[in-house]
Amino acid sequence: MTSPQPAETRTQKRSAQTATLAEIAREAGVSAPTVSKVLNGRADVAPSTRARVEELLRTHGYRRRRAESTRSPLIDLVFHELESAWAMEVIRGVENVARDAGLSVVLSESAGRLTPGRTWADQVAARRPHGVILVLSGLDESQRALLTSRSIPFVVMDPAGDPGADVPSIGATNWQGGLAATRHLVDLGHTRIGAISGPTRMMCSRARVDGYRAALETAGLPVDPGLIVTGDFHHEAGYRQGLELLRRPDRPTAVFAGNDLQALGLYEAARELGLRIPHDLSVVGFDDLPVARWVGPPLTTVRQPLMEMAEAAARLVLDLGREDRSSTATRVELATSLEVRSSTAPPREGRAVAG
């Protein structure tokens, strides 16, 4: 027969979490109300104090009670830049899932930075959403620690860099897309194929150009560094870098534009130089935004399933927030596919070279 547990031991177990909070306050050199403010995501705590308390909370393995982890009916969606039809596709995808779950979406922009500011992290901790989705962005260590300590799950969509093995992410097969785009141009007979990449700091951009290089190399064609220029995924970069490529005396007969917006800028550069698409220049984009089907001629492009990626990210962040969730895949890549339209054709023999 098992002997009854001493009353003193039962009392210690019941008050273990309270004792831990008191210990945290003593170790941090702050009052218990200050620790409570940190736990509740209050903004009126100095960043250095918050960091010290958060570290002690993690060290002591403090787990918030269910009442403390009550979530707001929100999903936070963070863009590094909030503009263009590209962002609209992502917003629609997240909204589709949020609506079905009875949630609203809060939009934020990090003004081109690859990590949001500290003020943003404090605001998210205070409103306690069901989860956070970061697009072409990420979190620094302190931000990750803050969200983790609040039991706020986060997912990175189309990560700019390597998010780390422990960071859930949704991406696309960018390398395969760059390979398919360039192989299509090679199969048409093009041998001088240019590329307008996106920012080199972004993993998706590097992967697309790596796929471009692989297609040329496997076809036995040289990779000319002079035919690879760097853009920023905006229309203006496609126009500017397009002019640079098309004014070369040995200009390319085809260009993989890296994304649809740069492809549209390249269309403008070609018109300015009197080149016809696809008669004088073949163009392939990447994304398959709705506008790709509307421009003249309709754009051959690599379809990146943006809406589906956003829906997958939203479903994943909600799954991660469920206490009874089973094992969930946290590194997912959705397939890209080539959509052949009217902007690509075999190169013309004896065409005039633009000056």
TALIN-V719019 format. One record per backbone hydrogen bond with DSSP energy under -1.0 kcal/mol. NH is the residue of the N-H (numbers start at 1). CO is the residue of the C=O. E is the energy in kcal/mol with one decimal. If there is no record, write none. Layout:
NH;CO;E + NH;CO;E
//
This chain:
10;6;-2.0 + 11;7;-2.3 + 12;8;-2.0 + 13;9;-2.2 + 14;10;-2.3 + 15;11;-2.0 + 19;15;-3.1 + 20;16;-2.3 + 21;17;-2.1 + 22;18;-2.3 + 23;19;-2.4 + 24;20;-2.8 + 25;21;-2.4 + 26;22;-2.1 + 27;23;-3.0 + 28;24;-2.6 + 30;25;-2.2 + 35;31;-1.6 + 36;32;-2.3 + 37;33;-2.2 + 38;34;-2.1 + 39;35;-2.4 + 40;36;-1.9 + 41;38;-1.4 + 42;37;-2.6 + 45;43;-1.5 + 50;46;-2.9 + 51;47;-2.6 + 52;48;-1.9 + 53;49;-2.6 + 54;50;-3.0 + 55;51;-2.2 + 56;52;-1.8 + 57;53;-2.5 + 58;54;-2.2 + 59;55;-2.6 + 60;56;-2.4 + 61;58;-1.2 + 62;57;-2.4 + 69;65;-1.3 + 72;128;-3.6 + 74;72;-2.6 + 75;104;-2.0 + 76;131;-2.5 + 77;106;-3.3 + 78;133;-3.1 + 79;108;-2.5 + 83;81;-1.0 + 88;84;-1.2 + 89;85;-1.8 + 90;86;-1.4 + 91;87;-2.6 + 92;88;-2.4 + 93;89;-1.8 + 94;90;-2.3 + 95;91;-2.8 + 96;92;-2.2 + 97;93;-1.4 + 98;94;-2.8 + 99;95;-2.9 + 100;96;-1.4 + 101;97;-1.5 + 102;99;-1.4 + 103;98;-3.2 + 104;73;-2.2 + 106;75;-2.6 + 108;77;-2.2 + 110;79;-2.4 + 112;80;-4.2 + 113;110;-2.1 + 121;117;-1.4 + 122;118;-2.1 + 123;119;-2.2 + 124;120;-2.5 + 125;121;-2.4 + 126;122;-2.0 + 127;123;-2.1 + 128;124;-1.8 + 130;74;-3.0 + 132;153;-1.9 + 133;76;-3.2 + 134;155;-2.6 + 135;78;-3.4 + 136;157;-2.5 + 138;114;-1.3 + 144;140;-2.5 + 145;141;-2.5 + 146;142;-2.2 + 147;143;-2.5 + 148;144;-2.7 + 149;145;-2.4 + 150;146;-1.1 + 151;148;-1.5 + 152;147;-2.8 + 155;132;-2.4 + 156;168;-2.5 + 157;134;-3.5 + 158;170;-3.7 + 167;164;-1.6 + 169;330;-3.2 + 170;156;-2.4 + 171;332;-2.9 + 173;334;-1.8 + 174;172;-2.2 + 177;173;-2.0 + 178;174;-2.5 + 179;175;-2.3 + 180;176;-2.6 + 181;177;-2.4 + 182;178;-1.9 + 183;179;-2.7 + 184;180;-2.0 + 185;181;-1.3 + 186;182;-2.5 + 187;183;-2.8 + 188;184;-1.2 + 189;186;-1.5 + 190;185;-2.0 + 194;254;-3.0 + 195;227;-2.7 + 196;256;-2.3 + 197;229;-2.9 + 202;199;-1.7 + 203;160;-4.5 + 206;202;-2.0 + 207;203;-2.5 + 208;204;-1.9 + 209;205;-1.9 + 210;206;-2.3 + 211;207;-2.1 + 212;208;-2.0 + 213;209;-2.6 + 214;210;-2.4 + 215;211;-2.1 + 216;212;-1.8 + 217;213;-2.7 + 218;214;-2.6 + 219;215;-1.1 + 220;217;-1.4 + 221;216;-2.9 + 227;224;-2.2 + 228;225;-1.5 + 229;195;-2.7 + 231;197;-2.5 + 238;234;-1.6 + 239;235;-2.1 + 240;236;-2.8 + 241;237;-3.0 + 242;238;-1.4 + 243;239;-2.2 + 244;240;-1.5 + 245;241;-2.2 + 246;242;-2.9 + 247;243;-1.6 + 248;245;-1.1 + 251;248;-1.3 + 253;192;-1.9 + 254;192;-1.2 + 255;282;-2.2 + 256;194;-2.8 + 257;284;-3.3 + 260;286;-1.9 + 263;259;-1.8 + 264;260;-2.2 + 265;261;-1.8 + 266;262;-2.3 + 267;263;-2.1 + 268;264;-1.7 + 269;265;-2.0 + 270;266;-2.6 + 271;267;-2.3 + 272;268;-2.2 + 273;269;-1.5 + 274;271;-1.4 + 275;270;-3.0 + 280;276;-3.3 + 281;276;-1.3 + 282;253;-2.1 + 283;343;-2.3 + 284;255;-2.2 + 285;300;-2.2 + 287;302;-3.7 + 292;289;-1.9 + 293;290;-1.5 + 295;291;-1.7 + 299;292;-2.7 + 301;339;-2.1 + 302;285;-1.1 + 303;337;-4.0 + 304;287;-1.2 + 306;304;-2.8 + 309;305;-2.8 + 310;306;-2.5 + 311;307;-2.5 + 312;308;-2.5 + 313;309;-2.4 + 314;310;-2.3 + 315;311;-2.6 + 316;312;-2.4 + 317;313;-2.4 + 318;314;-1.8 + 319;315;-2.4 + 320;316;-2.5 + 322;319;-1.5 + 325;322;-1.2 + 332;169;-2.2 + 334;171;-2.7 + 337;303;-1.2 + 339;301;-3.5
//
